[in-house]
Amino acid sequence: MDFVVIMLIKPPRNGEKIVVGMSGGVDSSAALLLLKQAGWDPVGVSLLLPSWQCNAKRENACCTNESLEIAAKVCASLGCDYHQV
């Protein structure tokens, strides 16, 4: 995981900002939490990409309205800024 490498190479100064790509899934949410616990001030960012249009429900679909809402809620619950770009 990239955030582990960052934490080992450069320990955060208290409240130093770091960007975390948020998909609304478990991995990005856990990364955000661990970085916050390690002393970073993580900022969640989700990319507004077009969802793939298909009738089948995709297990790992990202960029849906639901996944963006989850990412926003995770950031809000941890007191982190969140942006969609």
N, C-alpha and C positions, 0 to 999 in steps of 0.2 A: 504494500500500500504506500502510495506516494507521501501521504501525510506523515507516516512514521519516519521516512527518510528526512523530511524537512525538520521534524522535531529533534532528530539526532544531530543533524548538521548545525542547525541554528536554533538554540533555545529561544523562546519568545521573551521579549521584554514585556512587562506587565501591560496587557491590553493592546499589544501589537496586532494589527489587522492582517487577516489572511483570507483569501477567497476560496470557497468550497463549492464545486459544481454540484448542484442539487437536482436529483432525478425524482425525488419523492420516494425512493426506495430505502431499504434497510442500510445498505452500505454507505451511501452518502449521509444519511441521518446519523449513523454511528460515527462517521468521520467528524462531522460537525460537533457532536457531543464530546468526543475525545479531545479534539483541539481546544474546545472551550475549557474542559477540565484541566488541560495542560497549561492554561494561562493565556492562550491566544484569544483574540476577539474576532471570531469567524464571521464572514459575510457570505450568506448563501446566494448563489446565482443559478438561475435556470435559463436555458436557451429556449426561445420560442421557435421550435422547429415544427414543420407540418407533420401531423400524425399520418401514419400510413392508413390509407382508406381500404378497408377490407371488411367483409362480413364476419369473419372468424374473430373471436376474442383472443387477443394475443396475451400470453401470460406475462411477458416482459416488456409490454408497451410503455414507452416513456413519451413525454411531450403531450400527454392528454390533459384535458382540463383537470381531471381527477388527480393526476400525479403532480401537477403544478399546485393544486390546492393543498395537497399533503405536504409538499416541500415548504409552502408558506406557513402552514400550521406548525411544522417542526421548528422552523426558525423562530416563529413568534413564541412558542412555548419555552424556548431556550434564551429568549431575549436577544436574538441576533437579527441584524438587518437582513433583508431579503429583496432581491431584484430579479426581474425577468427582462432579458434582453434578446 
